[in-house]
């Protein structure tokens, strides 16, 4: 059992403030103003006086979905369908998207499950990356399904484009509004915690500032854009003692825990090979050997300077914002940054992988602006205790690893496959639906021994209120993110035709010094970590 995932943070006596009042278990238990859930409404009930104040930053897309998993909107949220670059869709574009998504879902079903699937009992976990609905409008949140969520109070909302994020803003009419997160942090002293759903390049500066202000942080995956940022955030989390959580929804699910229990209980023996894959970015956002589109004047409602944050000061174009930023080196982390956390997490946990010592990448062509359309990367991990060395292979952009010979005809491949000396385990993204290959109807698995938790949002809020660590705090998710970021460093240096040798203790590539320049970059003037 990997106890590092479940070490509790000891509560400390602090001067009684509103924030420490809400975050310290002993104080909360002694305070008569906090009404026990059992008295008021049973399990799941939260007294209004028990609610913490949460702010959301970057709420137009994934961040807005995260907010709704913490607190249902006061007003039902309806989002007009848009192209991935944020422009409104025509009827023809809606029809084309519907056909494209149907084709992709069919192909993915033949290969091993639909994009974004995961969660307990094969269901996608709450808050996981939702795919666009082909209809003209999209009903968001859970209120429409009759489920009301009130884990916290949505106190303030911040987005650089209030028009793009307008559907979320309308859902929370009582929230204070901002376009610059720095102004919000400076003015709103009653904020207890923040949910960050911005593009990758803004993750670290925002999270660092809020942790220094002693605010609890939920940060969408990946934790950071660079390895230096990643390690700094983990350091700040340890120093400040705030409760952190990376938005890797599968880490809280039953499927992931079953996978860990099966492998660590020896169900398939010793594992020496793992194969992982995703179809991203195909059909989702552009990547490849192409140039950045020409700059145009930003729309008046967009605070482009804040959107750029620490990134280079390059001209605005709608095709480099919103969903499209993922494929640009300046802002995103590509397919690995988008899906790696959902697929690589279970192997890291189940096999206690630590850091790879060797990484090698091959890919389709790419440019100085855009990442490659597809890539294949291998990672060699050394032995860990009784566990032998492991080679992990990652494929994306439609590339697929070889189909296991033992996989029955007509049975689809999934996103992760573990090869042990006594058998094979496979599961979908987010650790969902772990199964044996070949199928075994009589298999029941070992008795569960890992702690179970609510979804990733419930776990974070519960940790804040009870003075403990979350299930996927930065001490855990920083290691996953570092492996993900090593992928892009290997891709950028594949032309050297060497297998990169990594020294994680000293955070450097030992056999290709120029590769170490990619561990961080110079922030734009006025921005810092």
Buried (B, 14 or more C-beta within 10 A) or exposed (E): EBEEBEEEBEBEEEEEEEBBBBBBEEBBEEBEEBBEBEEEEEEEBBBEEBBBBBBBBBBBBBBBBBBBBBBBBBEBBBBEBBBBBBEEBEEEBBEEBBEEBEEBBEBBEEBBBBBBBBBBEBBBBBBBBEBBBBEEEBBBBBBEEEEEBBBBBBBBBBBBBBBBBBBBBBBBEEBBBBBBBBEBBEEBEBBBBBBBBBBBBBBBBBBBBBBEBBBBBBBBBBBBBBBBBBBBBBBBBEEBBBBBBBBBBBBBBBBBBBBBBBBBEEBBEBBBBBBBBBBBBBBBBBBBEBEBBEEEEBEEEBBBEBBBBBBEEBEBBBBBBBBBBBBBBBBBBBBBBBBBBBBBBBBBBBBBBEBBBBBBBBBBEBBEBBBBBBBBBBBBBBEEEEBBEBBBBBBBBBBBBEEBEEBEEEBBBBBBBBBBEEBBBBBBBBBBBBBBBEEEEEEEEEEEEBEEBBBBBBBBBBBBBBBBBBBBBBBBBBBBBBBBBBBBBBBBBBEEEBBBBBEBEEBBBEEBEEBBEBBBBEBBEEEEB
